[in-house]
Amino acid sequence: MSSINQLLLEAKSVTKYFGTITALENVNLKIHAGECLGVVGDNGAGKSTLMKVLSGLYKPSAGSLFFDGKEKILESPKDSQNLGLEMVYQDLALAGNLPIGENIFLGREPTKNLGLLKFLDYKKIKELTDAHLGKLKINVKSADQKVEELSGGQRQAVAIARSTAFNAKVVIMDEPTAALAIKEVGKVLDLINSLKKTGVGVIVISHRMDDIFAVCDRVMALFQGTNFAESELSKTSRDEVIGWIMGKK
Amino acid sequence: MDNKDQEKNSLYLKIMPYLEKYGILLLLVIMIVVMHFLQPDVFLSWRNVTNVFKQISWQSMLALGVFMVIVTAGIDLSVGSIMMLSLMILAIVAKAGAPWYIVVITPLIAGFLCGLFNGLGITLLRMPHPFIMTLGTLYIFRGTGNLISGGTPISGFTDEVRYLGHGRIDLTWLGLEKSQYLPVSLVLIAIVYIIFWIFMNKTRTGKWIYAIGGNPNAARASGINVNKILVIVYSLCGFLSGIGALILAGRTDSGYPNAGLQSELDAIAACIIGGASFFGGRGTVLGVFAGVMIMGILRNGLNLMDVSSFWQQVLIGSIIVLAVYIDVLRRDLGTRK
């Protein structure tokens, strides 16, 4: 298991322009193994843009990304996935019409190949799904259940299971509890804590201080596209972090 | 997590998948039984049944193509025109004296290229909706078909060219009469539908087509090349329209300017009746087949009973609205908000 000090991902001086708008300016970010980093900021502070740069959806205008200490240039989300970085999107990015197992393996399905034709290996998908859900202690009736039949919390659990099914090193979660009923929030936070224990670095973007203080080890605030403040969680308070979001120190 | 909700839904969840899968077949069986009682001497006679299959043969190809497009939450309005253009190209190549194996392949290639044109247009030109692109090509392809043929029918093909649409498989060796033959087009429908059933249900590409219809953002975030899959889908749709042209060439022995006029609407109707959802991601190959059959049997049955074709229009329209309303209800009940 990786030690907590191992640096998994580092963003250095990332800058992103959209036309004349500066969305990010010289932003730095570090995430270590087994650590949870909370990223906070007001709407438009650049949180989502930063995450999209990390995942390869946007190319940074300037700055560089280091995976395991090596500089990498991402052409697409596929590249970041191959480097062990996974996103859990706010809109969950699940296909409701497909079963749980097929969602978890969507785009990376195990197949049996017959020449050019790739046939899905349904048996293997089911086996891998059951094993993976069991490992994360996610309870669903059956891996064959369609995602649209699940509750919000179960869907979030499937989305997180999806992100970690391929030995992810870093998982980015965008507002993981925003769409959930209060009673389901705890289960998702538990899931994040158990992910940390497996050595995964987790980046959580959230507006909810309760979430940040329940799972994070470190918190950083973005303000108007720049690094505004950063602290170990134990050395700050809710009021201070809320102040950072509003641009007050 | 929500045990109460799940219990409340459990009966529904148990029945619904079966109803969703086989409900349409139930409707088809009911229709066949009702028609049989209304027309006991004629409806289930060998002659009439083969007739129905011959009549739906080329429509079933168009419907299957449009079905895949609808699963991606798209639409293809140009299939009728693709078929007409492919048919005209076939006719011209045949008249030019090309050997039959060339003539037979031309509509398939032409259809495929038309579909490819649609797919590339939708993705590369970033059309706001496939409706726009295929509405455009509905006119473009039919206009091109008229331009190359001068807008006049071209008739007279060899037996080899007409085989798929007009051929008969003799069954006298089974002790049946000479009139009790199997239309080649029926065998073709069966083969094509089985191939595409396997494609949609068993292959990775088929699964991705459903995923794109379910949530295109999820598909994209999963690393699926959505545009590439869309181009494949529209190309296959064009290819199937090309097969439709080949069947029609056999049936009518002619390439004619009005071929397939408004047949895109029949194809869409068959998909919708068969349970494909306009919202995308939902529908089965079996359902489309049932949809095509229902429309074919409805027309045939009403013809047998001498019901005016105006009533046929009213009935088919009503069934479409009803089928979509059922889909709306299903979504309301089935999806957790």
Boltz contact constraints between the chains, C-beta under 6 A:
constraints:
  - contact:
      token1: [A, 78]
      token2: [B, 223]
      max_distance: 6.0
  - contact:
      token1: [A, 93]
      token2: [B, 217]
      max_distance: 6.0
  - contact:
      token1: [A, 93]
      token2: [B, 218]
      max_distance: 6.0
  - contact:
      token1: [A, 93]
      token2: [B, 221]
      max_distance: 6.0
  - contact:
      token1: [A, 94]
      token2: [B, 218]
      max_distance: 6.0
  - contact:
      token1: [A, 95]
      token2: [B, 211]
      max_distance: 6.0
  - contact:
      token1: [A, 95]
      token2: [B, 214]
      max_distance: 6.0
  - contact:
      token1: [A, 95]
      token2: [B, 215]
      max_distance: 6.0
  - contact:
      token1: [A, 95]
      token2: [B, 218]
      max_distance: 6.0
  - contact:
      token1: [A, 96]
      token2: [B, 214]
      max_distance: 6.0
  - contact:
      token1: [A, 97]
      token2: [B, 214]
      max_distance: 6.0
  - contact:
      token1: [A, 97]
      token2: [B, 281]
      max_distance: 6.0
  - contact:
      token1: [A, 97]
      token2: [B, 282]
      max_distance: 6.0
  - contact:
      token1: [A, 98]
      token2: [B, 214]
      max_distance: 6.0
  - contact:
      token1: [A, 106]
      token2: [B, 211]
      max_distance: 6.0
  - contact:
      token1: [A, 106]
      token2: [B, 222]
      max_distance: 6.0
  - contact:
      token1: [A, 107]
      token2: [B, 222]
      max_distance: 6.0
  - contact:
      token1: [A, 107]
      token2: [B, 223]
      max_distance: 6.0
  - contact:
      token1: [A, 107]
      token2: [B, 224]
      max_distance: 6.0
  - contact:
      token1: [A, 109]
      token2: [B, 204]
      max_distance: 6.0
  - contact:
      token1: [A, 111]
      token2: [B, 204]
      max_distance: 6.0
  - contact:
      token1: [A, 117]
      token2: [B, 203]
      max_distance: 6.0
  - contact:
      token1: [A, 118]
      token2: [B, 204]
      max_distance: 6.0
  - contact:
      token1: [A, 119]
      token2: [B, 202]
      max_distance: 6.0
  - contact:
      token1: [A, 119]
      token2: [B, 203]
      max_distance: 6.0
  - contact:
      token1: [A, 120]
      token2: [B, 204]
      max_distance: 6.0
  - contact:
      token1: [A, 120]
      token2: [B, 207]
      max_distance: 6.0
  - contact:
      token1: [A, 148]
      token2: [B, 335]
      max_distance: 6.0
  - contact:
      token1: [A, 151]
      token2: [B, 1]
      max_distance: 6.0
  - contact:
      token1: [A, 151]
      token2: [B, 2]
      max_distance: 6.0
  - contact:
      token1: [A, 153]
      token2: [B, 1]
      max_distance: 6.0
  - contact:
      token1: [A, 154]
      token2: [B, 1]
      max_distance: 6.0
